[in-house]
């Protein structure tokens, strides 16, 4: 029977935002393998119903919520779907996010505001709305996807890296606030991920460092779930990414920012048309 374990107990449920592609899709697959039923959210037209149907064919109860989490009605729709059903909500994966790169003064203000509405506004609204449901499930967890960029000031990614720094510090604070409710919080800080052919081209343009810091989404999702199960506060997947975090954390931030700018200018010069681009994990 869908929604039940072989022993007759209700299966745990998880909410995953930005679930149709990349890391969110990988989270959905990993959680299905671990016995979770799923509430998946993504933008319309990104393949979410097909993903949900594939998961259902494997015996997973998967609800597909096509919505725009930048809008209040989209957030309300996801919250309503997540609260339905009798099974407890055991996990929230805050994965939805926007990445815009380019010189700050040349990026449209509307794109910058949209990035903050998604990276911060949607993540906070969904988390706030689901804390009561998570508190009702023993051992519930929240995984919020930040980035390795959260640890540094990043020229050409100024708003993106700053929004991820907010998520990092917010998650660490929330971890202690929600402990009394029995909710664990882990913040995931991955490097690059191979989510599209465009990303693969960008990684190649970055040379050896780009290749060493970039991983497959499935590896990152599995690492994050194992880290959350162990109660880790911050999960940084990949040995090279841990080295970058350590090195960058012990160098003056202004020096780190200058080094990042030089590196990305070289990489972007080899990719015509990349200045001022925006991508979304929806």
C-alpha positions as CSV (number, residue, x, y, z in Angstrom):
1,X,0.0,0.0,0.0
2,X,1.3,3.5,-0.9
3,X,2.3,5.5,2.1
4,X,2.9,2.5,4.4
5,X,6.0,0.5,5.3
6,X,5.9,-3.3,5.1
7,X,5.3,-3.3,8.9
8,X,2.2,-1.2,8.4
9,X,3.8,2.0,9.8
10,X,3.3,5.3,7.9
11,X,6.2,6.2,5.7
12,X,8.1,9.4,6.5
13,X,7.3,12.3,4.2
14,X,9.7,14.9,2.8
15,X,9.2,18.3,1.0
16,X,11.7,19.2,-1.6
17,X,11.7,22.6,-3.4
18,X,13.3,23.1,-6.7
19,X,12.8,19.4,-7.3
20,X,12.5,19.0,-11.0
21,X,16.1,19.4,-12.0
22,X,19.7,19.2,-10.8
23,X,20.2,18.8,-7.1
24,X,16.5,18.9,-6.2
25,X,15.8,16.0,-8.6
26,X,18.7,14.1,-7.0
27,X,17.3,14.7,-3.5
28,X,14.0,13.3,-4.7
29,X,15.6,10.2,-6.1
30,X,17.7,9.6,-3.0
31,X,14.8,10.1,-0.6
32,X,12.6,7.7,-2.6
33,X,15.3,5.1,-2.3
34,X,15.4,5.7,1.5
35,X,11.6,5.1,1.8
36,X,10.2,8.6,1.9
37,X,7.0,9.7,0.3
38,X,7.4,13.1,-1.3
39,X,5.9,16.5,-1.9
40,X,7.8,18.0,-4.7
41,X,7.7,21.7,-5.8
42,X,9.0,23.3,-9.0
43,X,8.1,25.8,-11.7
44,X,5.5,24.8,-14.2
45,X,7.0,23.4,-17.4
46,X,10.1,22.0,-15.9
47,X,9.2,18.3,-16.0
48,X,7.9,17.9,-12.4
49,X,4.8,15.7,-13.2
50,X,6.9,13.3,-15.2
51,X,9.4,13.0,-12.3
52,X,6.6,12.4,-9.9
53,X,5.0,9.7,-12.1
54,X,8.4,7.9,-12.4
55,X,8.7,7.8,-8.6
56,X,5.1,6.6,-8.2
57,X,5.9,3.7,-10.5
58,X,8.5,2.7,-7.9
59,X,5.9,2.6,-5.1
60,X,6.5,6.1,-3.8
61,X,3.7,8.5,-3.1
62,X,4.8,11.7,-4.8
63,X,2.8,14.9,-5.0
64,X,3.8,17.3,-7.8
65,X,3.2,20.9,-6.9
66,X,3.9,23.1,-9.9
67,X,4.2,26.7,-8.5
68,X,6.3,29.8,-8.5
69,X,7.6,30.2,-5.0
70,X,8.4,33.8,-5.7
71,X,4.7,34.5,-5.4
72,X,2.5,34.3,-2.3
73,X,0.0,32.0,-4.0
74,X,2.7,29.6,-5.0
75,X,4.0,29.4,-1.4
76,X,0.5,28.9,-0.1
77,X,-0.1,26.1,-2.6
78,X,3.0,24.2,-1.5
79,X,2.2,24.7,2.2
80,X,-1.3,23.3,1.7
81,X,0.0,20.3,-0.1
82,X,2.6,19.6,2.5
83,X,0.1,19.7,5.3
84,X,-2.3,17.2,3.6
85,X,-2.3,13.5,4.6
86,X,-2.0,11.8,7.9
87,X,1.7,10.9,7.7
88,X,4.1,13.2,9.7
89,X,6.4,15.5,7.8
90,X,9.9,14.4,8.6
91,X,12.1,16.4,6.3
92,X,12.2,19.8,4.5
93,X,14.8,20.3,1.8
94,X,15.1,24.0,1.0
95,X,16.8,23.7,-2.4
96,X,15.1,26.3,-4.6
97,X,17.5,29.1,-5.5
98,X,18.6,31.6,-8.2
99,X,22.1,32.3,-9.3
100,X,22.9,35.5,-11.1
101,X,26.4,36.4,-12.2
102,X,27.8,39.6,-13.6
103,X,28.8,43.1,-12.6
104,X,26.4,44.3,-10.0
105,X,25.7,47.6,-11.8
106,X,25.0,45.9,-15.1
107,X,22.6,43.3,-13.8
108,X,18.9,44.4,-14.0
109,X,17.5,45.4,-10.6
110,X,14.5,43.2,-11.3
111,X,16.8,40.2,-11.6
112,X,18.6,41.0,-8.4
113,X,15.3,41.5,-6.5
114,X,13.9,38.2,-7.9
115,X,17.0,36.3,-6.7
116,X,16.4,37.6,-3.1
117,X,12.7,36.8,-3.3
118,X,13.6,33.2,-4.1
119,X,16.8,32.6,-2.2
120,X,15.6,34.3,1.0
121,X,11.9,35.0,0.8
122,X,10.7,31.6,-0.4
123,X,13.1,29.7,1.8
124,X,12.0,31.6,5.0
125,X,8.3,31.5,4.1
126,X,8.2,27.7,3.5
127,X,10.3,27.0,6.6
128,X,8.2,29.2,8.8
129,X,5.0,27.6,7.5
130,X,6.2,24.0,8.0
131,X,7.9,24.2,11.4
132,X,4.7,23.2,13.2
133,X,4.3,20.1,11.0
134,X,8.0,19.2,11.5
135,X,7.7,19.6,15.2
136,X,5.0,16.9,15.2
137,X,7.4,14.3,13.8
138,X,10.0,12.7,16.0
139,X,13.5,13.5,14.7
140,X,12.4,15.8,11.9
141,X,15.1,17.6,10.0
142,X,15.6,20.7,7.8
143,X,18.3,20.7,5.1
144,X,18.9,24.1,3.5
145,X,21.1,24.4,0.5
146,X,23.5,27.3,0.7
147,X,26.8,27.1,-1.2
148,X,30.6,27.2,-0.8
149,X,30.1,30.8,-1.9
150,X,28.5,31.5,1.5
151,X,31.9,31.7,3.1
152,X,33.4,34.4,0.8
153,X,32.6,37.8,-0.6
154,X,32.4,37.0,-4.3
155,X,32.8,39.7,-7.0
156,X,30.6,38.9,-10.1
157,X,28.3,36.9,-7.7
158,X,27.9,39.6,-5.1
159,X,24.2,39.2,-4.4
160,X,24.2,35.4,-4.8
161,X,27.1,34.8,-2.4
162,X,25.6,37.2,0.1
163,X,22.2,35.5,0.0
164,X,23.9,32.2,0.6
165,X,25.8,33.7,3.5
166,X,22.5,34.7,5.0
167,X,21.2,31.1,4.7
168,X,24.3,29.7,6.3
169,X,24.1,31.9,9.4
170,X,20.3,31.7,9.6
171,X,20.5,27.9,9.5
172,X,23.2,27.8,12.2
173,X,21.1,30.0,14.4
174,X,17.9,28.1,13.6
175,X,19.6,24.9,14.5
176,X,19.8,26.0,18.1
177,X,16.4,27.7,18.2
178,X,14.6,24.6,16.9
179,X,16.5,22.0,19.0
180,X,13.9,22.4,21.8
181,X,11.2,21.3,19.2
182,X,13.2,18.2,18.3
183,X,14.0,19.5,14.8
184,X,17.5,19.1,13.5
185,X,19.0,21.7,11.0
186,X,21.8,21.1,8.5
187,X,23.1,23.6,6.0
188,X,24.6,22.2,2.8
189,X,27.5,24.2,1.3
190,X,28.4,22.5,-2.0
191,X,30.8,23.7,-4.7
192,X,29.8,23.5,-8.3
193,X,27.5,20.7,-9.6
194,X,27.1,19.2,-13.1
195,X,23.5,20.2,-13.7
196,X,23.6,21.1,-17.4
197,X,25.8,21.2,-20.4
198,X,26.3,24.9,-19.9
199,X,27.7,24.2,-16.4
200,X,30.0,21.6,-17.9
201,X,31.4,24.2,-20.3
202,X,31.9,26.7,-17.5
203,X,33.7,24.1,-15.4
204,X,36.0,23.3,-18.3
205,X,36.8,27.0,-18.6
206,X,37.9,27.1,-15.0
207,X,40.6,24.4,-15.4
208,X,41.7,21.9,-12.8
209,X,40.3,23.9,-9.9
210,X,36.9,23.9,-11.5
211,X,37.0,20.2,-12.1
212,X,38.1,19.4,-8.5
213,X,35.4,21.5,-6.9
214,X,32.5,20.2,-9.0
215,X,30.5,17.1,-8.3
216,X,27.5,15.2,-9.6
217,X,24.2,16.1,-7.9
218,X,23.5,12.6,-6.8
219,X,26.7,12.5,-4.8
220,X,25.9,15.8,-3.2
221,X,22.4,14.8,-2.2
222,X,23.5,11.5,-0.7
223,X,26.3,13.3,1.2
224,X,23.8,15.8,2.6
225,X,21.3,13.2,3.8
226,X,24.0,11.2,5.5
227,X,25.4,14.4,7.1
228,X,21.9,15.4,8.4
229,X,21.4,11.9,9.8
230,X,24.6,12.3,11.8
231,X,23.4,15.6,13.1
232,X,26.0,17.7,11.2
233,X,25.6,21.5,11.4
234,X,27.4,22.3,8.1
235,X,27.9,19.8,5.3
236,X,30.7,20.6,2.7
237,X,30.9,17.8,0.1
238,X,34.2,17.0,-1.5
239,X,37.8,17.0,-0.1
240,X,38.9,19.9,-2.4
241,X,35.9,22.0,-1.4
242,X,36.8,21.4,2.3
243,X,40.3,22.6,1.5
244,X,39.0,25.7,-0.3
245,X,36.8,26.5,2.8
246,X,39.7,26.1,5.1
247,X,42.1,28.2,3.0
248,X,39.6,30.9,2.4
249,X,38.5,31.1,6.0
250,X,42.1,31.8,7.1
251,X,42.9,34.4,4.5
252,X,41.9,38.1,4.7
253,X,38.5,38.5,3.0
254,X,39.6,41.4,0.8
255,X,42.4,39.2,-0.6
256,X,40.0,36.4,-1.1
257,X,37.6,38.7,-3.0
258,X,40.4,40.0,-5.2
259,X,41.6,36.4,-6.0
260,X,38.0,35.3,-6.9
261,X,37.5,38.3,-9.2
262,X,40.7,37.5,-11.1
263,X,39.9,33.8,-11.4
264,X,36.3,34.4,-12.7
265,X,37.4,37.2,-15.1
266,X,39.8,34.7,-16.7
267,X,37.1,32.0,-16.8
268,X,34.3,34.2,-18.2
269,X,36.6,35.7,-20.8
270,X,36.6,32.2,-22.4
271,X,32.8,32.0,-22.4
272,X,31.4,34.7,-24.7
273,X,28.0,36.0,-23.6
274,X,28.1,34.8,-20.0
275,X,28.3,38.2,-18.3
276,X,25.0,39.0,-16.6
277,X,23.4,35.6,-16.8
278,X,20.9,34.1,-14.4
279,X,20.0,30.5,-13.7
280,X,17.3,29.0,-11.5
281,X,17.0,25.7,-9.6
282,X,13.2,25.7,-9.7
